Amino acid sequence: MAWRTVGSVEELLGAFREGAQKIELTTTLSGLGSITLPPGVSLRGGGLEFGAKGLRLSSDNTVENLSVTVPEHEIAIYNDVSVKDLGTLTLRGITTRGQIYLQASDNVRAGTIHAKDIHVAAADTRDRFDRPTGFGVEALQGAFTLWNKQPDTAVVLHARLENISAGSIGQPVRGSGVFVGGHMDDAGKPDGGTVVVDLLSTGEVHSDGGIAPGTPDLISGGVFVIAGAEVEEVQNLGSTTTYGPNDMVLDNWGRVQRWNAQAPVTSHGPSGIGFVNFGDIDSLNVGAAIETHGLGARGFNVYDGSLRRASFKSIATYGDGAVGVQISRELAELTIAQGIMTKGGTGQSLVKGVLVDLSAIALSVKPAGHVGRISIGGDVSTEGAGIVAVELEGGVDVMDIGGQIEALGDGADGIRLSAPNADRLVLPVIKAERGQEKVVIP
């Protein structure tokens, strides 16, 4: 079937009325009210400009090599929730100004989403009332959002999402960046419909949640996997950067088999976290640097859920209360190729919806945590006054540090051990010129 070319709004609407199945735009059409692609219709080329909501998909639609522009707080591409089955919705080579929002709600009970080479240049989701809730906070929707909101466990969406990017340096999207999730309860656990994703890969993501400093119960994420998402692999191929308070860079509440970040992970706001896990991950590999800048902006946390293996290139934090690594669950292996460094003292940080005082310890295993093996190629260091470099309150079976443990601040101890059998660990050189090298707490 040949493509029908259209060059005006009238021609486009006429093509819909006449049942054209393949439509190609030869220009950018503006002055449009929201339009719906009929079932089975493909649209490509050119651009669409709307004053409010943009392009609505129905079922078995393909949209490619198209730009869609709406006001930044509006939805550029979304789907009809009156249909029972979305069929296969395919997006390729799409650029938008405005959110892409694909959902299972109301009548929608099935569908497959294929999205590749998608860039949301600008979007603002801060006014979206509908937000998932868990772990004491609500989470802002993403510039790209795929969400199964059905409470019925029989409702499953399938997806493959490749090279999804959002924002840019100097113009981050407002809200979260990339957001994929299913139905969940208020405790942050899956409780209904799911999204099964064989691959979620991202390009560059720049996001700023625009959250007021000191807000205890609202967060955003650069790349956010929400509970109810079951992902075979996440690949962060481009850098992920967040800029505001409570902006997590990479955050998991869902279930992920493999998470591989191959480009820098950076936050620039208070209470940001480089990588935080509340869900379930089999293996995590961050092959580039994690850096956080700001009060209480931590590097890597495991607070809930499960994680079997985690490996990193390096972790550095710059701010009071900015812990380097904190483990509060079981972890079989933690590997850091280079080292951990913190440059801060004590300050407030957001933990499960509560602002608490934390010290910028480089490596902390909490009483509920246990690590089978810790392997660190370089130094583990702190620079803040009174800030211990390594604190082991939970168990560690084997610890191998290739560099030194350095506590460089006034009154700072090198390592504090209170976990059972922790004093049997083979320790590297410890440098604590203005504190104690090792403190064993009965």
Residue pairs with C-beta under 8 A, 6 or more apart in sequence:
1 21
1 22
2 22
3 22
3 23
3 24
3 44
4 15
4 20
4 22
4 23
4 24
5 24
5 25
5 26
6 12
6 14
6 15
6 23
6 24
6 25
6 26
7 25
7 26
7 27
8 29
9 29
9 31
9 32
12 23
12 25
12 29
12 35
13 35
15 23
16 35
16 38
16 41
19 38
20 41
21 40
21 41
21 42
22 41
22 42
23 41
23 42
23 43
23 44
24 43
24 44
24 45
24 46
25 43
25 44
25 45
25 46
25 47
25 48
25 66
26 45
26 46
27 46
27 47
28 46
28 47
28 48
28 49
28 67
29 46
29 47
29 48
29 49
30 48
30 49
31 49
31 51
32 48
32 49
32 50
32 51
33 50
33 51
33 52
34 50
34 52
34 53
34 54
34 55
34 56
35 48
35 55
35 56
36 56
36 57
36 58
36 80
37 43
37 55
37 56
37 57
37 58
37 61
37 63
38 58
39 58
39 59
39 60
39 61
39 83
39 87
40 59
40 60
40 61
41 61
42 61
42 62
42 63
42 64
43 55
43 61
43 62
43 63
43 64
43 66
44 62
44 63
44 64
44 65
44 66
45 65
45 66
46 66
46 67
47 66
47 67
47 68
47 69
48 54
48 55
48 66
48 67
48 68
48 69
49 68
49 69
49 70
50 68
50 69
50 70
50 74
50 76
51 70
51 71
52 70
52 71
52 74
53 70
53 74
53 75
53 78
54 68
54 69
54 70
54 74
54 75
54 76
54 77
54 78
54 96
54 98
55 63
55 68
55 76
55 77
55 78
56 77
56 78
56 79
56 80
57 63
57 77
57 78
57 79
57 80
57 86
57 89
57 102
58 79
58 80
58 83
59 80
59 83
59 85
59 86
59 87
59 89
59 111
60 86
60 87
60 88
60 89
61 89
61 90
62 89
62 90
62 91
62 92
63 77
63 90
63 91
63 92
63 94
64 90
64 91
64 92
64 93
64 94
65 92
65 93
65 94
66 93
66 94
66 95
67 94
67 95
67 96
68 76
68 77
68 94
68 95
68 96
68 97
68 98
69 76
69 96
69 97
69 98
70 76
70 96
70 97
70 98
71 98
72 97
72 98
72 122
72 123
72 124
72 174
73 98
73 124
73 125
73 127
74 98
74 99
75 98
75 99
75 100
75 101
76 96
76 97
76 98
76 99
76 100
76 120
76 123
77 91
77 94
77 96
77 98
77 100
77 101
77 102
78 100
78 101
78 102
78 103
79 86
79 89
79 101
79 102
79 103
79 108
81 103
81 104
81 105
81 106
81 107
81 108
82 106
82 107
83 107
83 108
84 107
84 108
84 109
84 110
85 108
85 109
85 110
85 111
86 104
86 108
86 110
86 111
86 112
86 113
86 157
87 111
87 112
88 111
88 112
88 113
88 114
89 102
89 111
89 112
89 113
89 114
90 114
90 115
91 100
91 113
91 114
91 115
91 116
91 118
92 114
92 115
92 116
92 117
93 116
93 117
94 100
94 115
94 117
94 118
94 119
95 118
95 119
95 120
95 121
96 118
96 119
96 120
96 121
96 123
97 120
97 121
97 122
97 123
98 120
98 122
98 123
99 120
99 123
99 125
99 141
99 142
99 143
99 144
99 145
100 118
100 120
100 143
100 144
100 145
101 141
101 145
101 147
102 113
102 145
102 146
102 147
103 145
103 146
103 147
103 148
103 149
104 110
104 111
104 147
104 148
104 149
104 150
104 155
104 157
104 193
105 149
105 150
108 150
108 155
109 150
109 152
109 154
109 155
110 155
110 156
110 157
111 157
111 158
112 157
112 158
112 159
113 146
113 157
113 158
113 159
113 160
113 161
114 159
114 160
115 144
115 159
115 160
115 161
115 162
115 164
116 160
116 161
116 162
116 163
117 162
117 163
118 144
118 161
118 163
118 164
118 165
119 165
119 166
119 203
120 143
120 144
120 165
120 166
120 167
120 173
121 167
121 168
121 171
122 167
122 171
122 173
123 143
123 166
123 173
123 174
123 175
124 173
124 174
124 175
124 210
125 140
125 141
125 142
125 143
125 145
125 173
125 174
125 175
125 176
126 140
126 174
126 175
126 209
126 210
128 140
128 141
128 175
130 141
130 149
131 138
131 139
131 140
131 141
132 138
132 139
132 181
132 184
132 188
132 226
132 227
132 253
133 139
133 184
133 186
133 188
134 184
134 185
134 186
134 187
134 188
134 189
134 227
134 253
134 278
135 187
135 188
135 253
135 278
135 303
135 304
135 352
135 353
136 216
136 217
136 352
136 353
136 354
137 216
137 217
137 218
137 219
137 246
137 350
137 352
137 353
138 217
138 218
138 219
139 176
139 179
139 218
139 219
139 220
139 221
139 224
139 226
140 175
140 176
140 209
140 211
140 218
140 219
140 220
141 147
141 175
141 176
141 179
142 166
142 173
142 175
142 176
142 177
142 178
142 179
142 207
142 221
142 224
143 166
143 167
143 173
143 175
143 176
143 177
143 178
143 207
144 164
144 166
144 177
144 178
144 179
145 176
145 179
145 180
146 157
146 159
146 161
146 179
146 180
146 181
146 195
147 179
147 180
147 181
147 182
147 195
147 226
148 155
148 156
148 157
148 181
148 182
148 183
148 192
148 193
148 194
148 195
148 228
149 183
149 193
150 183
150 192
150 193
151 183
151 191
151 192
151 193
152 192
152 193
153 192
153 193
153 194
154 193
155 192
155 193
155 194
156 193
156 194
156 195
156 196
157 193
157 194
157 195
157 196
158 195
158 196
158 197
158 198
159 180
159 195
159 196
159 197
159 198
159 200
160 197
160 198
160 199
161 178
161 180
161 197
161 199
161 200
161 201
162 199
162 201
163 201
163 202
163 203
163 237
164 178
164 200
164 201
164 202
164 203
165 202
165 203
165 204
165 205
165 238
166 173
166 177
166 178
166 205
166 206
166 207
167 173
167 177
167 204
167 205
167 206
167 207
168 204
168 206
169 206
169 241
171 206
172 206
172 207
172 208
172 241
172 242
172 243
173 206
173 207
173 208
174 207
174 208
174 209
174 210
175 207
175 209
175 210
175 220
176 207
176 209
176 220
176 221
176 222
176 224
177 202
177 205
177 206
177 207
177 221
177 222
177 223
177 224
177 240
177 242
178 200
178 202
178 205
178 222
178 223
178 224
179 221
179 224
179 226
180 195
180 197
180 200
180 224
180 225
180 226
180 229
180 231
180 254
181 195
181 224
181 225
181 226
181 227
181 228
181 229
181 253
181 254
182 190
182 192
182 193
182 194
182 195
182 226
182 227
182 228
182 229
182 230
182 254
183 190
183 191
183 192
183 193
183 194
183 228
184 190
184 191
184 192
184 226
184 227
184 228
184 253
185 191
188 227
188 253
188 278
188 304
189 227
190 227
190 228
190 254
190 255
191 227
191 228
192 228
193 228
194 228
194 229
194 230
195 228
195 229
195 230
196 230
197 229
197 230
197 231
197 232
198 232
198 233
199 232
199 233
199 235
200 223
200 225
200 231
200 233
200 234
200 235
201 234
201 235
201 236
201 237
202 223
202 234
202 235
202 236
202 237
202 238
202 240
203 237
203 238
204 238
204 239
204 240
204 241
204 263
205 222
205 223
205 236
205 238
205 239
205 240
205 241
206 222
206 241
206 242
206 243
207 220
207 221
207 222
207 241
207 242
207 243
207 247
208 220
208 242
208 243
208 244
208 247
208 269
209 218
209 219
209 220
209 242
209 244
209 245
209 246
209 247
210 244
211 218
211 219
211 220
211 244
211 245
211 246
211 247
212 245
213 245
213 270
214 245
214 355
215 245
215 246
216 350
216 353
216 354
216 355
217 353
218 246
219 246
219 247
219 248
219 251
219 350
220 242
220 244
220 246
220 247
220 248
221 242
221 247
221 248
221 249
221 250
221 251
222 240
222 241
222 242
222 247
222 248
222 249
222 250
222 251
223 234
223 236
223 240
223 249
223 250
223 251
224 248
224 251
224 253
225 231
225 234
225 251
225 252
225 253
225 254
225 256
225 279
226 253
226 254
227 253
227 254
227 279
228 254
229 254
229 255
230 254
230 255
231 254
231 255
231 256
231 257
232 257
232 258
233 256
233 257
233 258
233 259
233 260
234 256
234 258
234 259
234 260
235 260
235 261
235 262
236 250
236 260
236 261
236 262
236 263
236 265
237 262
237 263
238 263
239 263
239 264
239 265
239 266
239 288
240 249
240 250
240 261
240 263
240 264
240 265
240 266
241 249
241 264
241 266
241 267
241 268
242 248
242 249
242 266
242 267
242 268
242 269
242 272
243 267
243 268
243 269
244 268
244 269
244 272
245 269
245 270
245 271
245 272
245 294
246 269
246 270
246 271
246 272
246 350
247 267
247 269
247 272
248 267
248 272
248 273
248 276
249 265
249 266
249 267
249 272
249 273
249 274
249 275
249 290
249 292
250 259
250 261
250 265
250 274
250 275
250 276
251 273
251 275
251 276
251 278
252 259
252 276
252 277
252 278
252 279
252 281
252 305
253 278
253 279
253 305
254 279
254 280
255 279
255 280
255 281
256 279
256 280
256 281
256 282
257 281
257 282
257 283
258 282
258 283
258 285
259 281
259 283
259 284
259 285
260 285
260 287
261 275
261 285
261 286
261 287
261 288
262 287
262 288
263 288
264 288
264 289
264 290
264 291
265 274
265 275
265 286
265 288
265 289
265 290
265 291
266 274
266 290
266 291
266 292
266 293
267 273
267 274
267 291
267 292
267 293
267 294
267 297
268 293
268 294
269 293
269 294
269 297
270 294
270 295
270 296
270 297
270 319
270 349
271 294
271 295
271 296
271 297
271 348
271 349
271 350
271 355
272 292
272 294
272 297
272 298
273 292
273 297
273 298
273 299
273 300
273 301
274 286
274 290
274 291
274 292
274 298
274 299
274 300
274 315
275 284
275 286
275 290
275 299
275 300
275 301
276 298
276 300
276 301
276 303
277 284
277 301
277 302
277 303
277 304
277 305
277 307
278 303
278 304
278 305
279 304
279 305
280 305
280 306
280 307
281 305
281 306
281 307
281 308
282 308
282 309
283 308
283 309
283 310
284 307
284 309
284 310
284 311
285 310
285 311
285 312
286 311
286 312
286 313
287 313
288 313
289 313
289 314
289 315
289 316
290 299
290 300
290 312
290 313
290 314
290 315
290 316
291 316
291 317
291 318
292 298
292 299
292 316
292 317
292 318
292 319
292 322
293 317
293 318
293 319
294 318
294 319
294 322
295 319
295 320
295 321
295 322
295 347
295 348
295 349
296 319
296 320
296 321
296 322
296 347
296 348
296 349
296 350
296 355
296 358
297 317
297 318
297 319
297 322
297 349
298 317
298 322
298 323
298 324
298 326
298 349
298 358
299 315
299 316
299 317
299 322
299 323
299 324
299 325
299 340
299 342
300 310
300 312
300 315
300 324
300 325
300 326
301 323
301 325
301 326
301 328
302 310
302 326
302 327
302 328
302 329
302 331
302 369
303 326
303 328
303 329
303 351
303 352
304 328
304 329
305 329
306 329
306 330
307 329
307 331
308 331
308 332
308 333
309 331
309 332
309 333
309 335
310 331
310 333
310 334
310 335
311 333
311 334
311 335
311 336
311 337
312 335
312 336
312 337
313 336
313 337
313 338
314 336
314 337
314 338
314 339
314 340
314 341
314 378
315 324
315 325
315 336
315 339
315 340
315 341
316 324
316 340
316 341
316 342
316 343
317 323
317 324
317 341
317 342
317 343
317 344
317 360
318 342
318 343
318 344
319 343
319 344
319 347
319 360
320 344
320 345
320 346
320 347
320 360
320 384
321 344
321 345
321 346
321 347
321 348
321 349
321 357
321 358
321 359
321 360
322 342
322 344
322 347
322 349
322 358
322 360
323 342
323 349
323 358
323 359
323 360
323 361
323 362
323 364
324 340
324 341
324 342
324 360
324 361
324 362
324 363
324 364
324 380
325 334
325 336
325 340
325 362
325 363
325 364
326 361
326 364
326 365
326 366
327 334
327 364
327 365
327 366
327 369
327 370
327 371
327 394
328 366
328 368
328 369
328 394
329 368
329 369
329 370
330 369
330 370
331 369
331 370
331 371
331 372
332 371
332 372
332 373
333 371
333 372
333 373
333 375
334 371
334 373
334 374
334 375
335 374
335 375
335 376
336 375
336 376
336 377
336 378
337 377
337 378
338 377
338 378
339 376
339 377
339 378
339 379
339 380
339 381
339 403
340 362
340 363
340 376
340 379
340 380
340 381
341 362
341 379
341 380
341 381
341 382
341 383
342 360
342 361
342 362
342 381
342 382
342 383
342 384
342 387
343 360
343 382
343 383
343 384
344 360
344 383
344 384
344 387
345 359
345 360
345 384
345 385
345 386
345 387
345 409
346 357
346 358
346 359
346 360
346 384
346 386
346 387
347 357
347 358
347 360
348 355
348 356
348 357
348 358
349 355
349 356
349 357
349 358
351 358
359 384
359 386
359 387
359 388
360 382
360 384
360 387
361 382
361 387
361 388
361 389
361 390
361 391
362 380
362 381
362 382
362 389
362 390
363 374
363 376
363 380
363 389
363 390
363 391
364 390
364 391
364 393
365 371
365 391
365 392
365 393
365 394
365 395
365 396
365 419
366 393
366 394
367 393
367 394
367 419
368 394
369 393
369 394
369 395
370 394
370 395
370 396
371 394
371 395
371 396
371 397
372 397
372 398
373 397
373 398
373 399
373 400
374 396
374 398
374 399
374 400
374 401
375 400
376 400
376 401
376 402
376 403
377 402
377 403
378 402
378 403
379 401
379 403
379 404
379 405
379 406
380 389
380 390
380 401
380 403
380 404
380 405
380 406
381 389
381 404
381 405
381 406
381 407
381 408
382 388
382 389
382 406
382 407
382 408
382 409
382 412
383 408
383 409
384 409
384 412
385 409
385 410
385 411
385 412
386 409
386 410
386 411
386 412
386 435
387 407
387 409
387 412
388 407
388 412
388 413
388 414
388 415
388 416
388 435
388 439
389 405
389 406
389 407
389 412
389 413
389 414
389 415
389 432
390 405
390 414
390 415
390 416
391 415
391 416
392 415
392 416
392 417
392 418
392 419
392 422
392 425
393 418
393 419
394 419
395 419
395 420
395 421
395 422
396 419
396 422
396 425
398 425
399 425
399 426
399 427
400 426
401 427
401 428
402 428
403 428
404 428
404 429
404 430
404 431
405 414
405 415
405 427
405 428
405 429
405 430
405 431
406 414
406 430
406 431
406 432
407 413
407 414
407 430
407 431
407 432
407 435
408 431
408 433
409 434
409 435
410 434
410 435
411 434
411 435
412 432
412 434
412 435
413 432
413 435
413 436
413 437
413 438
413 439
414 430
414 431
414 432
414 435
414 436
414 437
414 438
415 427
415 430
415 437
415 438
415 439
416 438
416 439
416 440
416 441
417 423
417 425
417 438
417 439
417 440
417 441
418 440
418 441
418 442
422 440
423 440
427 438
430 437
430 438
431 437
